Amino acid sequence: MATLTARLDTLSYARLGAFLVALVVAGLALGAGLFSPWFALLPALVFVYFVATFEATRRRRTWADRAARFYTGGLDRFAGKPSGVGQGERFANDAHPYAADLDLFGAGSVFERVTACRTRAGEDTLAAWLLAPATPVEVKARQEAVADLTPRLDLREALAVAGAEAPAADYHVLADWGTGQIESPPSWKWWAIELLGWANVLAWVGWFFVGTSALPVLVFGLPSLVLALPLVSWARVILTPLDRATENLSLFEAVLGRLEREAFNAPRLKELQSAMRADGYLPSEQIHQLRVLLDGYNARRNAFFIPIAVLRVWNVRFAFKLEAWRARSGLAIVRWLRAVGEVEALSSLAGYAYENPTAIYPTVEAGPVRLTATGVGHPLIPAEKCIRNDVTLGGESGPRVLIVSGSNMSGKSTLLRAVGVNAVLALAGGVVCATSFALTPLALGATMRVQDSLQEGKSRFFAEVTKVRLLLDIATREGGLPLLFLLDELFAGTNSADRVAGAEGVTRALLAAGAIGFVTTHDLSLTAVTDTIPGAVNVHFSDGFGGGELQFDYTMRLGVVPHGNGLALMRAVGLTV
């Protein structure tokens, strides 16, 4: 990077020097009365050489900078820092059954940890996978694709540095334009406008520079005007959407070109390649043609080019050209962009797998509802700080619900998030932070980030009751997946008697619907429900006191927590209790 930057500085000065030399030579020649444009030719050629070399070096530095960011982003993720690729804030949805509870989107989120997407199509695909579970067959196909992509570091680097640097544009505008239908004028009008446009240019050049008659200007200009004016509104319908849909074309072109050349092994990746080529065209070449057309159309914005654009009826000309492109390839845009989005999402999961070599591919298969995991930890906690636990729910003989008691800060909520996030990654087709992890297809629901709302006039307790109602609806939905519920401090906003009665009733209803899950609590009276609910088992997290401070081992054990630490924490911060 430093070498390329220094070379750019040198070329910048050399370019300026060549320009000044050309001016000096021209000035001296003019002063001596010997001026000829040929005197400035050599300095001008040198200037052009330095300009071209400067641009080539600038592109190399841009590529090197992106490649460096690709690797430094990986190092940042190793260190538990944000990589700066994207946080997915636009996908945040407090009404979703588990997205906010499991920190799927936003700063420090699962999405930020996993994503390497540069297009909005990729971001949308990855977010959709995190927000809804896939079938076992689909999970298997994604796992095979992720495994194929994981060792392809060169490919993932190429995707990271491909194309121009641009914000993730809304690709739906381009896709909608491609699938749009509009009746086109007959092709003879295009030929007439094309010929009349050139005739207009020649007529004006002859009249303005050579001094020929102005009659050709009128002879060719009036028919052009009569022919073009009725087509202006038609051209506007075609061209206007493209003003907002071209930011990522060079990126799509580069990504598609790289994917076309790759020799994949995974069936899903081969299917995506075949889908891209279904029309017999190479998508990258078609997108390149579209980009060239749009670059030509946008030349009208150059002040020096406006006279030519007016004489050649630029908008209408390019409306014909772009409509011809759309008739040939427009319907394929959706398929190409979906393929790019899916490969980017798979590449993101592959990058996550590459950066976490101890992570494993989970087993997702049909059968009696279950989730069994050994050595499960939270993917967002650095490995050196991550304490792992074993969990068994459902199956032939496992508990259906774990009642998790424990002292403050002992790890109850973290366990629920660890299981939930790993289940999300497993059902998205990614690797998980565990020694072993097996589950059946599950819907998820959680109540760990329930908040009150001043605007909606909702208390926290009412918001929690509403969320629990949503989870019950999911669990009892006809034809739906069994629910994995993660209920944290259930009904903590009411008195102990109502809390125990409510929690027991909700737990019974969820289990009756075939759900499995967790209920955490500080209220030890709630642990008595294991005496009356079949399949309910007590587990706990505990703490100790040593060296004048509380100590936690974050390890889950069977049974009810033997003591609390609320008073100790109050005293630790100076409260007199």
C-alpha positions, 0 to 999 in steps of 0.5 A, a space after each residue: 500500500 505504501 509503495 503504491 501510494 508513493 508511486 501515485 504521488 510520483 505519477 501525479 507530479 510527473 503528470 503535472 510536469 508533462 502538462 507544464 512542459 507542453 505549455 512552455 514549449 507551446 509558449 516559446 514556439 508561439 513567441 518565436 513565431 514558429 508555433 505548430 501543434 506538432 511542437 506540443 505533441 511529444 509532451 502531450 503524449 507523455 502527459 497521456 501516458 502518465 494519466 493512463 499509468 496513474 489511473 492503472 496504479 490507482 485501481 491497483 491501490 484500490 484493489 490492494 486496499 480492499 484486499 487488505 480490509 478483507 483480511 483485517 476484517 477477519 483479524 478484527 472478527 478473531 479479536 471480537 471487534 466489528 469488521 465494518 462490513 455491515 450490521 443489518 440494522 434495516 432487518 431489525 424487527 422487534 415484532 419478530 419472534 426471536 430476532 431482537 432477543 438473540 441479537 441477530 441484527 445491529 451493532 455487535 450482532 450475529 449478522 455483523 459477525 457473519 456477513 461478507 455481503 457487498 450487495 443488497 441481494 446478498 444481505 437480503 438472502 443472509 438475513 432471510 436465512 437467519 430469520 426463518 428455518 430451512 428444511 433438512 434437505 435445504 440445510 444439507 444443500 447449504 452445508 455442502 455449498 459452505 463446505 465447498 466455499 470454505 477453503 476457496 480463500 481466493 474466491 472469497 477474496 475476489 468477491 470482496 474486492 470485485 467491482 466498484 466501491 458503492 453502497 448496496 443499492 436496492 436491486 429490486 428496482 433493477 429487477 422490476 425494470 427487467 421484468 416490466 413490459 411496455 409496448 415498443 414503437 416499430 423498429 423503423 423509427 429507431 433507424 429513422 432517428 439514428 440516421 436523422 441524428 447523424 444527418 443533424 450533426 453533419 448539417 450543423 457542423 457544415 453550417 456552423 464551421 464550414 459555412 454551408 447553407 442552413 437549409 439542411 439543418 431545417 430539412 433534417 431537424 424538423 423531421 427529427 423533432 416530429 418523430 422524437 417528440 411523441 416518443 419522449 414520454 415512452 422513453 421516460 418510462 424506460 429510462 427513469 427507473 435506471 437512474 436509481 438502479 445502476 450503482 452496483 452494475 460493475 459489482 454485479 458484473 465482476 461477481 458474476 464473471 468470477 462465479 462463471 469461471 469457478 469450478 464448483 463441486 457442491 450441487 447447489 453451487 453448480 445449480 446456481 451456475 446452471 441457472 445463471 446460464 439458462 438463456 445461453 448468455 453469460 450473465 457477466 457479458 449481458 450486465 457489461 452490455 447494460 452498463 456500457 449502454 447506461 454509461 453511453 446514456 449518461 454521457 448526456 450529462 457532460 456539458 460539452 456533449 449536450 449539443 451532440 445529445 440534443 442533435 442525436 435525440 439521445 434519450 430516445 436513441 438509448 431508450 430503444 437500445 435499452 428496451 432491446 436489451 431488456 427484451 433479450 435479457 430483462 427477465 433473467 435479471 431476477 435469476 442472476 441477482 438471486 444467484 449472486 445473493 445466494 452465493 454471497 450468503 453462502 460465502 459469508 457462512 463459509 468465511 465464518 466457518 473458515 475463521 472458526 475452525 473448531 466450529 462443526 456442522 450440525 445434524 438437522 434431521 426429521 424425527 421426534 422433536 429434540 435438540 441435543 448439544 455438547 460443548 455449546 457456547 455463544 458464537 459472539 463470545 471470544 473463545 478464550 472467554 467462552 464457557 461451554 455447556 451440554 444441553 439435551 431437550 426432547 427426543 426419546 427420553 430427554 427433558 422437554 423443558 429445563 427450569 433454569 434457576 440461578 443467581 444474578 450474572 451467573 449465565 442463565 440468559 447467556 445459555 439461552 442465547 447460546 442455544 438460540 443463536 446456534 440453532 439459528 445458524 444450524 437451520 440457516 446452513 452454517 456451522 455452530 459453536 459446539 462439540 456436537 449439535 443435533 436438532 430437528 426442524 424447529 421454529 424459535 421464539 424468545 422473551 429476552 428483549 421485551 421492552 415497554 413502549 411509551 408511544 404505544 402505552 404498553 408496560 413491559 409486563 403487557 409487552 411480555 404477555 403479548 410476546 408469550 401469546 405470539 409464541 403460543 400461536 406459533 406453537 399451536 399453528 396447524 402444520 407448523 414446526 415444533 417450537 423451541 422456546 427461550 423464556 427468560 425471567 418469565 412474568 417477572 413484572 408481577 407478584 410471585 403467586 401470579 408469576 408461578 401460576 402464569 409460568 406453569 400454565 404457559 409451560 403446560 400449554 407449550 409442552 402440550 403443543 409439542 414444544 421444547 425449551 427453557 424457562 429461567 427464573 430468580 423465583 425459586 418457588 417456580 422450580 416446584 413446577 417440576 413436581 407437577 409437569 412431566 418432562 420438566 427438569 431443574 438445572 441451575 447456575 451458581 456462584 461463589 465468594 472469594 477474594 472479597 468478590 463474587 466469582 462465577 464459573 458459568 457452568 450448568 448443573 442439575 437441581 435448584 440453585 442453593 442460594 442467591 446473590 442479590 444482597 451480595 451484589 447490592 453490598 458490592 456497589 455500596 448499598 446499605 442492606 
